[in-house]
Amino acid sequence: MTAGEVLASFGPVAGLAPRVEPFAAGEKDRPLAERLAGALLMAPMAGVSDAAYRVMARAGGAALAYSEMVSCAGLHYGEKSWELVDPNPAEPEIAVQLFGSKPELFRESAERVAARLGERLALLDINMACPVPKVTRKGEGSALLEDPALAAQIVRACREGAPGVPVTVKIRRGRYARQEVAPEFARAMEAAGAAAVAVHGRFATQMYHGEADWGVIDRVADAVGVPVIASGDVLSHEAAERALAQTGATAVMVARGTYGNPWVFSGHEPSAGEKIAAFECHVRLLEATGAHLKRARSLAGWYFKGMPDAARWRNAAMSCVTAEEFLAVAAEVRAALGA
Ligand SMILES: Cc1cc2nc3c(=O)[nH]c(=O)nc-3n(C[C@H](O)[C@H](O)[C@H](O)COP(=O)(O)O)c2cc1C
């Protein structure tokens, strides 16, 4: 079965759409700012936002979904990273996020990704937010927040490599605690040609600890004319609506709030039966997209969270390897709950 067939057959039973609708359908020729207005987006998540995950998110109502962060050096030197870039045929388009530190490699990646995806590349995003030392040590991710001149060069290189493709950046409040650079930095990125700025309201050194500060979203929105996309602690549909209503954000990104909850985008309250059906649909999508089924282990923990005997089902899934084994656990959960 293709991913599209899986979604058509199993999506509606799970309270999801039977197909992925194009990003801002009917607005293709309108500027990104207008297409983003009020949109809820599936955030980039390394190790998580693969094609199956993105299809689930968009069937749950996400306007657009990002790839995992993709290394420009990886695209230059090898084949493996390209797997992260390719949308599944069930996805009308995706946003691709690149990371690196060398403008020349960004230019090349932008050019090759744009040529490969064509119309299916909604936008190219540059990661200036990743706090992981393995990344920042090389001057990549959030390390770029300390070098606005280089970051601006990277934005320009991507625009040159992929003319006509919106180039956006994803930043944090700043790299180090209490040293907020986001508003000033965002202004420099806009001057370099960034079409939108996504802001995660934590300092890089906070990793994912502490509360995200939504105040910085307003400070960035006041500093730039391009759309601002809010990220950080948007853990429910209600929080997404609050972020849109209470901050100057044009759009909102959901990351951890999507764990076991593709309905976070629509606000649909799933029944236990729909949660089990969603897990089954997700497992089948992993299979259809050729992903490693091991990813279904964490998915099981997320989808079954809060159910009676959740720990037992999570443990059962930990020893599963094939799609059939995961689906058998789902059948057991269904029988036990009478769902
Ligand atoms: C497991 C995981 C992987 C992530 N990977 C990326 C990534 O590849 N690129 C990126 O820009 N942000 C990444 N992030 C950050 C999220 O996109 C988001 O900005 C952050 O989690 C805050 O949003 P949340 O509070 O809704 O989770 C990741 C976050 C998590 C939890």
The ligand as a MOL file (V3000), in Angstrom:
LIG
                    3D

  0  0  0     0  0            999 V3000
M  V30 BEGIN CTAB
M  V30 COUNTS 31 33 0 0 0
M  V30 BEGIN ATOM
M  V30 1 C 13.0840 15.7650 19.5190 0
M  V30 2 C 13.1900 17.1670 19.0050 0
M  V30 3 C 13.8720 17.4140 17.8350 0
M  V30 4 C 13.9860 18.7140 17.3430 0
M  V30 5 N 14.6270 18.9250 16.1510 0
M  V30 6 C 14.6520 20.1700 15.6240 0
M  V30 7 C 15.2170 20.4000 14.3370 0
M  V30 8 O 15.6630 19.4750 13.6470 0
M  V30 9 N 15.2310 21.6780 13.8750 0
M  V30 10 C 14.7210 22.7230 14.5980 0
M  V30 11 O 14.7510 23.8650 14.1480 0
M  V30 12 N 14.1780 22.5380 15.8030 0
M  V30 13 C 14.1090 21.2840 16.3190 0
M  V30 14 N 13.5040 21.0860 17.5250 0
M  V30 15 C 12.8700 22.2320 18.2160 0
M  V30 16 C 11.3810 22.3470 17.8840 0
M  V30 17 O 11.1730 22.5730 16.5040 0
M  V30 18 C 10.7050 23.4650 18.6890 0
M  V30 19 O 11.2050 24.7090 18.3080 0
M  V30 20 C 10.9150 23.2840 20.1840 0
M  V30 21 O 10.7210 21.9360 20.5660 0
M  V30 22 C 9.9540 24.1410 21.0040 0
M  V30 23 O 8.6250 23.8070 20.7170 0
M  V30 24 P 7.7110 22.8850 21.6860 0
M  V30 25 O 7.7860 23.5210 23.0500 0
M  V30 26 O 6.3640 22.9830 21.0090 0
M  V30 27 O 8.2820 21.5280 21.6990 0
M  V30 28 C 13.4040 19.7900 18.0490 0
M  V30 29 C 12.7280 19.5330 19.2410 0
M  V30 30 C 12.6120 18.2540 19.7230 0
M  V30 31 C 11.8590 18.0280 21.0030 0
M  V30 END ATOM
M  V30 BEGIN BOND
M  V30 1 1 1 2
M  V30 2 1 2 3
M  V30 3 2 2 30
M  V30 4 2 3 4
M  V30 5 1 4 5
M  V30 6 1 4 28
M  V30 7 2 5 6
M  V30 8 1 6 7
M  V30 9 1 6 13
M  V30 10 2 7 8
M  V30 11 1 7 9
M  V30 12 1 9 10
M  V30 13 2 10 11
M  V30 14 1 10 12
M  V30 15 2 12 13
M  V30 16 1 13 14
M  V30 17 1 14 15
M  V30 18 1 14 28
M  V30 19 1 15 16
M  V30 20 1 16 17
M  V30 21 1 16 18
M  V30 22 1 18 19
M  V30 23 1 18 20
M  V30 24 1 20 21
M  V30 25 1 20 22
M  V30 26 1 22 23
M  V30 27 1 23 24
M  V30 28 2 24 25
M  V30 29 1 24 26
M  V30 30 1 24 27
M  V30 31 2 28 29
M  V30 32 1 29 30
M  V30 33 1 30 31
M  V30 END BOND
M  V30 END CTAB
M  END
